[in-house]
Amino acid sequence: MSFEEDDRVVLSDDHSEFDGQEGTVTQVMETMFGDATYTVSFDEGQETGVPEDALSAADETEE
């Protein structure tokens, strides 16, 4: 699943301080191999160079 700017996502990366947190895709960059990497903004900062397999779509329901 690919993501676009402004999509809400959840990061799954044990080595990141933002692991398990929901954020917003702020930039999509294509590598020289044709893969996409993402910059994701969180309440407390941002993570750059995030591979697609480390992201999942956030739950769309807000209560």
C-alpha positions as CSV (number, residue, x, y, z in Angstrom):
1,M,0.0,0.0,0.0
2,S,1.4,3.4,-0.9
3,F,0.7,6.6,0.9
4,E,0.2,10.2,-0.2
5,E,0.9,13.5,1.6
6,D,-1.6,14.2,4.4
7,D,-2.4,10.5,4.9
8,R,-2.6,9.5,8.6
9,V,-0.3,6.5,9.3
10,V,1.0,4.5,12.2
11,L,4.8,3.9,12.4
12,S,6.1,0.4,13.2
13,D,9.8,0.7,13.9
14,D,11.3,-0.7,17.1
15,H,14.3,1.6,16.7
16,S,12.3,4.8,16.4
17,E,11.2,6.9,19.4
18,F,7.9,7.2,17.5
19,D,7.2,3.5,17.3
20,G,3.5,2.8,17.5
21,Q,2.5,6.5,17.2
22,E,0.1,8.0,14.7
23,G,1.4,10.7,12.4
24,T,0.9,12.5,9.1
25,V,2.8,11.9,5.9
26,T,4.4,15.3,5.0
27,Q,6.6,14.2,2.1
28,V,6.9,11.3,-0.3
29,M,10.3,10.7,-1.9
30,E,11.2,8.2,-4.6
31,T,14.6,6.4,-4.3
32,M,16.7,5.7,-7.3
33,F,15.4,2.2,-7.2
34,G,11.8,3.3,-7.6
35,D,10.8,2.7,-4.0
36,A,9.0,5.3,-2.0
37,T,10.3,6.6,1.4
38,Y,8.3,9.0,3.6
39,T,8.7,11.8,6.0
40,V,6.1,11.5,8.8
41,S,5.3,14.2,11.3
42,F,4.2,13.4,14.8
43,D,3.2,15.7,17.7
44,E,6.7,15.6,19.2
45,G,8.8,15.7,16.0
46,Q,9.3,13.9,12.7
47,E,10.9,10.8,11.2
48,T,12.5,10.9,7.7
49,G,13.4,8.2,5.3
50,V,10.7,5.8,6.5
51,P,10.2,2.8,4.2
52,E,6.7,1.9,3.2
53,D,6.7,-1.4,5.0
54,A,7.2,0.4,8.3
55,L,3.9,2.2,7.9
56,S,0.2,1.2,8.1
57,A,-2.9,3.2,7.6
58,A,-4.3,4.8,10.7
59,D,-7.8,4.0,11.8
60,E,-10.1,6.5,10.1
61,T,-12.6,6.7,12.9
62,E,-12.2,9.6,15.3
63,E,-14.2,9.8,18.5
